[in-house]
Amino acid sequence: MTNQQILLAARPTGLPKESDFRLVESPIPVPVEGEFLVRAIYLSVDPYMRGRMNDRKSYIEPVALGAVMGGESVGRVVQSKHADYPEGSTVVGQFGWQEYAVSDGRGVRQVDPSLGPISTALHVLGMPGLTAYFCLFDTCQFQAGDTVVVSAAAGAVGSTVGQLVKLSGGRAVGIAGSDEKIDWITGPLGFDGGLNYKTTDNYVEGLKPLCPDGIDVYYDNVGGPITDAVFPLLNLRARIGICGQISQYNLEEPEYGPRLLWHLIVKRATIRGFLVFDYFDRAAEGFGKLAGWLREGRLQYRERITDGIENGPRAFIEMLQGANIGKQLVRVSQE
Ligand SMILES: NC(=O)c1ccc[n+]([C@@H]2O[C@H](COP(=O)([O-])OP(=O)(O)OC[C@H]3O[C@@H](n4cnc5c(N)ncnc54)[C@H](OP(=O)(O)O)[C@@H]3O)[C@@H](O)[C@H]2O)c1
């Protein structure tokens, strides 16, 4: 019995390659008093991890070369010397890209399997769900009646944002990279409109008919030219939440600085950065709301599951390229 781990072997240049990672086998760690051993079931691959592969700190430390790649997973406690985490309990935490991890419980959350499939602890009932909830309602100050445009709209965060807008009395317009994604968000998810940016030449002209009354909130997950296209359509006192800038993550030099800011003068608009870490002390509020909507059948989600920890790097790269509809996960072991 060994512990399969994915190490960061090289700092990627541009889009990461599978050769930037290395699969190794180590002995399974043994918990001491006050610790427990977790066996991962699902591993989350998230866009922010791209920043951790660089050699500079942003809001989170870089992963050291040769270290186990950092990341959140949901798993089961298989051995315990910690009273609060008995064997058989399901937990989510920063256990890294590996099959087994020892923890003392810091930063670990118990998962209540009665709320939904345990994988949801990595998306709609996890960090991406909190991101959607707090950035929309707090940072973007969403109000009923607002028209909200969200980019990366068919991903884990964006698909939740649009649904929160709909169930709170707003108009949701999503921007995403395939017709299949647009069909999902405007069909089952109930968005009012969708724009496939990969088949649209002029984003402003594409958005105009979808937002006949202008844009009150822009929930930005991508930055770059998509964000530029939203600015001319902003309404008076519009709010822009900068949640992510995925179009810039693989660039060696940022391609776009703040641009077209004169629109903010004309519209007296507000632009504000968001970081989910700032809301962890309010996580119970967010999880309570999200779990309620999920139970009532008012929130839907999709998952793209890649099997095998050895395929973690490929799943991560494919997510950056937009292969996922909904949340990209890696299944490390069977439930
Ligand atoms: N600030 C925070 O605290 C926080 C927390 C969580 C997530 N985020 C951010 O939220 C965003 C979404 O995260 P997620 O976990 O929900 O990921 P996701 O949307 O499930 O997956 C990423 C998606 O980004 C899209 N994308 C990739 N390159 C793009 C480009 N050049 N232009 C436009 N879209 C592109 C792809 O979809 P398409 O097919 O549509 O291109 C891809 O499916 C990311 O920017 C992430 O960094 C921020």
The ligand as an SDF file (V2000), in Angstrom:
LIG
                    3D

 48 52  0  0  0  0  0  0  0  0999 V2000
  -11.6480   35.4620   -5.9860 N   0  0  0  0  0  0  0  0  0  0  0  0
  -11.9540   34.3030   -5.4340 C   0  0  0  0  0  0  0  0  0  0  0  0
  -11.9930   34.1580   -4.2250 O   0  0  0  0  0  0  0  0  0  0  0  0
  -12.2630   33.1400   -6.3460 C   0  0  0  0  0  0  0  0  0  0  0  0
  -12.6820   31.9060   -5.8320 C   0  0  0  0  0  0  0  0  0  0  0  0
  -12.9920   30.8720   -6.7380 C   0  0  0  0  0  0  0  0  0  0  0  0
  -12.8500   31.0810   -8.0990 C   0  0  0  0  0  0  0  0  0  0  0  0
  -12.4110   32.2850   -8.5420 N   0  0  0  0  0  0  0  0  0  0  0  0
  -12.2700   32.5580   -9.9730 C   0  0  0  0  0  0  0  0  0  0  0  0
  -13.5090   32.3280  -10.5970 O   0  0  0  0  0  0  0  0  0  0  0  0
  -13.2950   31.9320  -11.9520 C   0  0  0  0  0  0  0  0  0  0  0  0
  -14.0770   30.6500  -12.2170 C   0  0  0  0  0  0  0  0  0  0  0  0
  -13.5580   29.6140  -11.3770 O   0  0  0  0  0  0  0  0  0  0  0  0
  -14.1950   28.1500  -11.3920 P   0  0  0  0  0  0  0  0  0  0  0  0
  -13.5380   27.3860  -10.3280 O   0  0  0  0  0  0  0  0  0  0  0  0
  -15.6590   28.2770  -11.4080 O   0  0  0  0  0  0  0  0  0  0  0  0
  -13.6890   27.5950  -12.7880 O   0  0  0  0  0  0  0  0  0  0  0  0
  -14.5970   27.0930  -13.9970 P   0  0  0  0  0  0  0  0  0  0  0  0
  -15.3710   28.2700  -14.4960 O   0  0  0  0  0  0  0  0  0  0  0  0
  -15.3350   25.8920  -13.5870 O   0  0  0  0  0  0  0  0  0  0  0  0
  -13.4990   26.6560  -15.0810 O   0  0  0  0  0  0  0  0  0  0  0  0
  -12.7380   27.6080  -15.7450 C   0  0  0  0  0  0  0  0  0  0  0  0
  -13.4170   28.0770  -17.0360 C   0  0  0  0  0  0  0  0  0  0  0  0
  -12.8090   29.2880  -17.4820 O   0  0  0  0  0  0  0  0  0  0  0  0
  -13.0760   29.4500  -18.8450 C   0  0  0  0  0  0  0  0  0  0  0  0
  -11.9240   30.0600  -19.5230 N   0  0  0  0  0  0  0  0  0  0  0  0
  -10.6650   29.5670  -19.6130 C   0  0  0  0  0  0  0  0  0  0  0  0
   -9.8770   30.4020  -20.3190 N   0  0  0  0  0  0  0  0  0  0  0  0
  -10.6680   31.4360  -20.6890 C   0  0  0  0  0  0  0  0  0  0  0  0
  -10.4480   32.6360  -21.4630 C   0  0  0  0  0  0  0  0  0  0  0  0
   -9.2390   32.9310  -21.9870 N   0  0  0  0  0  0  0  0  0  0  0  0
  -11.4740   33.4900  -21.6370 N   0  0  0  0  0  0  0  0  0  0  0  0
  -12.6920   33.2080  -21.1300 C   0  0  0  0  0  0  0  0  0  0  0  0
  -12.9700   32.1010  -20.3860 N   0  0  0  0  0  0  0  0  0  0  0  0
  -11.9750   31.2350  -20.1870 C   0  0  0  0  0  0  0  0  0  0  0  0
  -13.3730   28.0610  -19.4080 C   0  0  0  0  0  0  0  0  0  0  0  0
  -14.7120   28.0170  -19.8860 O   0  0  0  0  0  0  0  0  0  0  0  0
  -15.1090   28.5580  -21.3650 P   0  0  0  0  0  0  0  0  0  0  0  0
  -15.4160   27.3580  -22.1830 O   0  0  0  0  0  0  0  0  0  0  0  0
  -16.3190   29.3800  -21.0980 O   0  0  0  0  0  0  0  0  0  0  0  0
  -13.9630   29.3320  -21.8990 O   0  0  0  0  0  0  0  0  0  0  0  0
  -13.2320   27.1250  -18.2060 C   0  0  0  0  0  0  0  0  0  0  0  0
  -14.1990   26.1030  -18.2000 O   0  0  0  0  0  0  0  0  0  0  0  0
  -11.7920   31.7810  -12.1280 C   0  0  0  0  0  0  0  0  0  0  0  0
  -11.2700   32.9610  -12.7170 O   0  0  0  0  0  0  0  0  0  0  0  0
  -11.2910   31.6630  -10.7160 C   0  0  0  0  0  0  0  0  0  0  0  0
   -9.9630   32.0850  -10.5600 O   0  0  0  0  0  0  0  0  0  0  0  0
  -12.1150   33.3030   -7.6960 C   0  0  0  0  0  0  0  0  0  0  0  0
  1  2  1  0
  2  3  2  0
  2  4  1  0
  4  5  1  0
  4 48  2  0
  5  6  2  0
  6  7  1  0
  7  8  2  0
  8  9  1  0
  8 48  1  0
  9 10  1  0
  9 46  1  0
 10 11  1  0
 11 12  1  0
 11 44  1  0
 12 13  1  0
 13 14  1  0
 14 15  2  0
 14 16  1  0
 14 17  1  0
 17 18  1  0
 18 19  2  0
 18 20  1  0
 18 21  1  0
 21 22  1  0
 22 23  1  0
 23 24  1  0
 23 42  1  0
 24 25  1  0
 25 26  1  0
 25 36  1  0
 26 27  1  0
 26 35  1  0
 27 28  2  0
 28 29  1  0
 29 30  1  0
 29 35  2  0
 30 31  1  0
 30 32  2  0
 32 33  1  0
 33 34  2  0
 34 35  1  0
 36 37  1  0
 36 42  1  0
 37 38  1  0
 38 39  2  0
 38 40  1  0
 38 41  1  0
 42 43  1  0
 44 45  1  0
 44 46  1  0
 46 47  1  0
M  CHG  2   8   1  16  -1
M  END
$$$$
